Amino acid sequence: MKRVRLWIAYDGTDYCGWQIQPNGITVEEVLNEKLKKLTGEDVHVIGASRTDSGVHALGNVAVFDTESSIPPERMVYALNQKLPEDIVIVKSDEVPQNWHPRYQEALRKTYEYHIHNSPVPNPLKRKYSTHVSFPLDVEKMREGAAYLVGEHDFVSFCNIRTNVEDTIRTVTSLDILQEGEDLTIRITGNGFLYNMVRIIAGTLIRVGRGFYEPERVKEILEERKRTAAGVTAAPNGLVLVRIDYGTEDLF
């Protein structure tokens, strides 16, 4: 028995998120089905990040155990032949049997939230960014974002249904990049709470529109309640860009 690691990219538009659930098709479900056809085994992948419905990924990670004779590094090619076009295996390799994608000490995740800021929407961007028709003050958004860098209690920035006791997380970087009408909120940290990135995006959009002063972001952190922060931004603008595991080579 060997454990194979997959680096996975997908367009989440037509999926009800990563994790198997009764109300619709998910990325995890598709991977299990295709791996079963490929290996003849009852395979169950374990994912690093359970992305929500409509959220995209360029570098999610999963593992599965198999006795298949297919070399782990060749699994990328064999599996891609069976997957739909909106799910792609970027890389595959073998890891130790006890390697778990969610429980590595050096784990860091990077997300991007994409905003198209223009008077009218662009139909070619509608699946991969959220449209904001009102002008955004990017410099004020950057000022507000700076308060979120470091170790904080992010309970104000997580869904009230979050069932975790520890809401302390460390954000190592939070940048807002601008290219014409397109903005990218790029955030890296050691972990993220349920809806945390989307609530941060919704809050920074309110700063950009002038509803909040940048200092309000610091006050929201200190209030430690979900109702203090902005709305949860739409899922289509969110992308899990990559997951880093210390010094390991990435794709």
C-alpha positions as CSV (number, residue, x, y, z in Angstrom):
1,M,0.0,0.0,0.0
2,K,1.3,3.4,-0.9
3,R,0.1,7.0,-0.3
4,V,-0.2,9.2,-3.4
5,R,-0.3,13.0,-3.2
6,L,-2.2,15.0,-5.8
7,W,-1.9,18.7,-6.5
8,I,-5.3,19.7,-8.0
9,A,-6.6,22.7,-10.0
10,Y,-10.3,23.1,-10.6
11,D,-13.0,25.5,-11.8
12,G,-15.5,25.4,-8.9
13,T,-18.4,27.0,-10.9
14,D,-20.4,23.8,-11.3
15,Y,-19.5,22.1,-8.0
16,C,-21.0,22.3,-4.6
17,G,-17.5,22.7,-3.1
18,W,-14.9,20.1,-2.3
19,Q,-16.5,17.9,0.4
20,I,-19.0,15.2,-0.5
21,Q,-22.6,16.3,0.4
22,P,-26.1,15.2,-0.5
23,N,-27.2,18.3,-2.3
24,G,-25.0,18.2,-5.4
25,I,-21.8,17.0,-7.1
26,T,-18.5,17.9,-5.5
27,V,-14.8,17.8,-6.5
28,E,-14.0,15.1,-3.9
29,E,-16.9,13.0,-5.2
30,V,-15.6,13.2,-8.8
31,L,-12.0,12.3,-7.8
32,N,-13.2,9.3,-5.8
33,E,-15.3,8.1,-8.7
34,K,-12.5,8.4,-11.3
35,L,-9.9,6.9,-9.1
36,K,-12.1,3.9,-8.4
37,K,-12.5,3.4,-12.2
38,L,-8.7,3.8,-12.7
39,T,-7.5,1.6,-9.9
40,G,-10.4,-0.8,-9.3
41,E,-10.2,0.1,-5.6
42,D,-12.7,1.8,-3.3
43,V,-10.6,5.0,-3.0
44,H,-11.3,8.0,-0.7
45,V,-9.2,11.1,-1.1
46,I,-8.3,13.3,1.9
47,G,-8.2,17.0,1.0
48,A,-6.1,19.8,2.5
49,S,-8.8,22.5,2.0
50,R,-12.5,22.0,1.9
51,T,-13.3,24.9,-0.5
52,D,-16.9,26.1,-0.6
53,S,-19.5,25.9,-3.4
54,G,-18.3,28.0,-6.4
55,V,-14.8,28.5,-5.1
56,H,-11.9,27.7,-7.4
57,A,-8.4,26.3,-6.9
58,L,-5.0,26.3,-8.6
59,G,-3.2,24.2,-6.0
60,N,-5.4,22.3,-3.6
61,V,-3.8,19.1,-2.3
62,A,-5.1,15.6,-1.5
63,V,-3.8,12.1,-0.8
64,F,-5.2,8.6,-1.2
65,D,-4.0,5.1,-0.5
66,T,-3.7,2.6,-3.2
67,E,-2.1,-0.7,-4.2
68,S,-2.3,0.2,-7.9
69,S,0.8,-0.6,-10.0
70,I,0.6,2.8,-11.6
71,P,3.8,4.7,-10.5
72,P,2.7,7.7,-8.3
73,E,4.5,10.2,-10.5
74,R,2.5,8.9,-13.5
75,M,-0.9,9.1,-11.8
76,V,-1.2,12.7,-13.0
77,Y,-1.4,11.5,-16.6
78,A,-3.6,8.5,-16.0
79,L,-6.1,10.4,-13.9
80,N,-6.3,13.4,-16.2
81,Q,-7.5,11.2,-19.0
82,K,-10.6,10.4,-17.0
83,L,-11.4,13.7,-15.3
84,P,-13.7,16.4,-16.7
85,E,-12.1,19.4,-18.2
86,D,-12.8,21.6,-15.2
87,I,-10.7,19.4,-12.8
88,V,-6.9,18.9,-13.6
89,I,-4.2,17.1,-11.7
90,V,-1.1,19.3,-11.8
91,K,1.3,16.9,-10.2
92,S,1.4,13.6,-8.4
93,D,4.0,12.0,-6.1
94,E,4.4,9.5,-3.3
95,V,4.5,10.6,0.3
96,P,5.0,8.6,3.6
97,Q,2.0,6.6,4.8
98,N,1.5,8.9,7.7
99,W,1.7,12.2,5.7
100,H,-1.6,14.2,6.0
101,P,-2.3,17.2,3.9
102,R,-4.0,19.2,6.8
103,Y,-1.6,18.4,9.6
104,Q,1.9,19.5,8.6
105,E,3.8,22.0,10.9
106,A,5.1,24.2,8.1
107,L,1.7,24.4,6.2
108,R,0.9,27.8,4.7
109,K,-2.1,28.6,2.4
110,T,-2.4,31.4,-0.2
111,Y,-5.7,32.6,-1.4
112,E,-6.6,35.3,-3.9
113,Y,-9.9,37.2,-4.1
114,H,-10.5,38.8,-7.5
115,I,-12.6,42.0,-8.0
116,H,-13.6,43.6,-11.3
117,N,-14.1,47.3,-10.5
118,S,-15.9,48.9,-13.4
119,P,-19.2,50.8,-14.0
120,V,-20.6,47.8,-15.8
121,P,-19.7,44.1,-15.5
122,N,-17.5,42.2,-18.0
123,P,-19.3,38.9,-18.9
124,L,-15.9,37.2,-19.5
125,K,-14.9,37.8,-15.9
126,R,-18.2,36.9,-14.2
127,K,-17.1,33.3,-13.2
128,Y,-13.8,34.3,-11.7
129,S,-14.3,37.7,-10.0
130,T,-16.9,39.7,-8.2
131,H,-18.1,42.9,-9.8
132,V,-18.1,46.2,-7.9
133,S,-19.6,49.1,-9.9
134,F,-18.7,51.9,-7.4
135,P,-15.1,53.3,-7.4
136,L,-12.8,51.7,-4.8
137,D,-10.1,53.6,-3.0
138,V,-7.3,51.0,-3.2
139,E,-4.9,52.9,-0.9
140,K,-7.4,53.0,1.9
141,M,-8.1,49.2,1.3
142,R,-4.3,48.6,1.7
143,E,-4.3,50.7,4.9
144,G,-7.2,48.6,6.3
145,A,-5.6,45.3,5.2
146,A,-2.4,46.1,7.2
147,Y,-4.3,45.7,10.5
148,L,-4.9,42.1,9.6
149,V,-1.3,41.0,9.2
150,G,0.1,39.1,12.2
151,E,-1.4,36.8,14.8
152,H,-4.9,37.8,15.7
153,D,-8.2,36.4,16.9
154,F,-10.2,36.3,13.7
155,V,-13.5,35.4,15.2
156,S,-15.1,38.6,13.7
157,F,-14.1,37.3,10.3
158,C,-15.6,33.8,10.3
159,N,-19.0,32.4,9.7
160,I,-21.1,32.1,12.9
161,R,-21.5,28.4,12.1
162,T,-17.8,27.8,12.5
163,N,-17.4,24.9,14.9
164,V,-13.9,25.5,16.2
165,E,-12.6,26.5,19.7
166,D,-9.4,28.2,18.6
167,T,-10.0,31.2,16.3
168,I,-6.4,32.5,16.5
169,R,-4.7,32.6,13.1
170,T,-1.6,34.2,11.7
171,V,-1.7,36.1,8.4
172,T,1.9,36.5,7.1
173,S,1.1,38.7,4.2
174,L,-1.9,40.5,2.7
175,D,-1.4,42.5,-0.5
176,I,-3.8,44.3,-2.7
177,L,-2.7,44.4,-6.4
178,Q,-4.2,46.5,-9.1
179,E,-4.1,46.1,-12.8
180,G,-6.4,48.5,-14.5
181,E,-10.0,47.7,-13.4
182,D,-8.9,44.4,-11.8
183,L,-8.0,44.1,-8.1
184,T,-6.5,41.1,-6.4
185,I,-6.5,40.6,-2.7
186,R,-3.7,38.1,-2.0
187,I,-3.5,36.6,1.5
188,T,-1.1,34.0,3.0
189,G,-1.4,32.5,6.4
190,N,-1.1,29.4,8.5
191,G,-4.8,28.6,8.3
192,F,-8.1,30.2,7.6
193,L,-11.5,30.0,9.3
194,Y,-14.8,29.2,7.5
195,N,-15.5,32.1,5.1
196,M,-12.6,34.1,6.6
197,V,-11.1,35.2,3.3
198,R,-14.5,36.1,1.8
199,I,-15.5,38.1,4.9
200,I,-12.1,40.0,4.8
201,A,-12.7,40.7,1.1
202,G,-16.3,42.0,1.9
203,T,-14.9,44.2,4.7
204,L,-12.1,45.7,2.6
205,I,-14.6,46.4,-0.2
206,R,-16.6,48.5,2.3
207,V,-13.4,50.3,3.2
208,G,-12.7,51.0,-0.5
209,R,-16.2,52.3,-1.0
210,G,-15.9,54.7,2.0
211,F,-18.4,53.0,4.3
212,Y,-15.5,52.2,6.7
213,E,-12.4,54.1,7.5
214,P,-9.2,51.9,7.4
215,E,-9.0,52.1,11.2
216,R,-12.4,50.4,11.4
217,V,-10.7,47.1,10.5
218,K,-8.6,47.2,13.7
219,E,-11.8,47.9,15.7
220,I,-13.6,44.9,14.0
221,L,-10.8,42.6,15.1
222,E,-11.0,43.9,18.7
223,E,-14.8,43.6,18.9
224,R,-14.6,39.8,18.3
225,K,-18.1,39.4,16.8
226,R,-19.2,38.5,13.3
227,T,-21.8,41.3,13.1
228,A,-19.0,43.9,13.3
229,A,-17.4,43.0,9.9
230,G,-18.7,43.4,6.4
231,V,-20.7,41.0,4.3
232,T,-19.3,37.7,3.0
233,A,-18.1,38.4,-0.6
234,A,-19.4,36.1,-3.4
235,P,-17.6,32.7,-3.8
236,N,-16.8,33.1,-7.5
237,G,-14.0,35.6,-6.8
238,L,-12.1,33.3,-4.5
239,V,-9.2,31.0,-5.6
240,L,-7.0,28.8,-3.5
241,V,-3.7,29.5,-5.2
242,R,-1.3,27.2,-3.4
243,I,-0.5,25.3,-0.3
244,D,3.1,25.3,0.9
245,Y,4.7,22.6,3.0
246,G,8.0,24.1,4.2
247,T,11.0,23.3,2.0
248,E,9.3,20.7,-0.2
249,D,9.4,21.3,-4.0
250,L,6.2,22.5,-5.4
251,F,4.8,22.3,-8.9
